[in-house]
Every structure is written in structure tokens, then in C-alpha cells.
């Protein structure tokens, strides 16, 4: 049915959390209560913080994340970039998506750091929104994402709606 298609998400959520467990960016693509969102962020951090550095970047833990959901992540400096995804999603594809996101943020902020996400969260969310929409990957080119984010920023400066930014 159409309803089933609309509620199906490959990417359940995207979370960036620092080494102490403070979330710096969270985006949920499936509806869940704020309490469940906090629980998932906490569970993601606990799973990542307790892992040894040499282990693979995928975690399957039905108790923490739910049945049929796996965690795919990368650790850069003081930040963990993580996605909870459907079990059928390609781990390597999600690792590439995380790489594109970090590469794009690096271009936006000249070597992104945690403070860039804190003080420029709007831009970080705009970048993520150009890469993932409704739990589906819509763009994998860092240059295309940067162009669109620049168009949006230009439109906002001149008071033009986003739909007219092109």
C-alpha cells in the first residue's frame, strides 16, 4: 500500500555525539517520542563508547536499537557520526554517506570541529537535509550539496524563499 511505502525508512536516524555523550546533531526520520529519541541517543553513545578502536564500524544489538536495526558509525577526533539503519541497508553505503557528510562539513567550516556544530548547527542541519530526506539518501556529491547550501544561504540573505533559490 502507499501508506507502507511512506512510512518505510532505510535510515532511521542520524546522530552526532561527542566523546562524553553530548549530542551535537540529531535527526530522526521515523516518528518516536522524545523519550525514545533520548534513549536511542544514550544507547548509541553507550554502544560506541564501550567499543575498542580496532573493531568494525557496524553494531547489531536488537536490545539497544530494536529488531532489524543496526548501527553504522565513524569516529573522527572528538565526534562520533552514527546512523541507525534498516538491517538491509548497505553498511559500506552508509559509511560512504558519513564520509560525504564529514567531507562537506570540512568544506563548509575548513576542517570541521565540535564547536562548528555547536555554533553553526543550522548550516550543519542544512547539509544533512541536502544529503538525506525522509530516511533516504538523495545526494552523495559533496560539491552538489555545497552548491545547494550556498544557494539557500544566498536566498536567505536576500529574503528570497528557498523554493526560489535556484
Secondary structure, DSSP 8 states (H G I E B T S, - for coil): -HHHHHH--SEEEEEEEETTS-EEEEEESS---HHHHHHHHHHHHHHHHTS-TTS-SEEE-HHHH-TTEEEEEEEETTEEEEEEEETTS-HHHHHHHHHHHHHHHHHHHTS--HHHHHHTHHHHHHHHHHHEETTEE----HHHHHHHHHHHHHHHHTT--GGG--
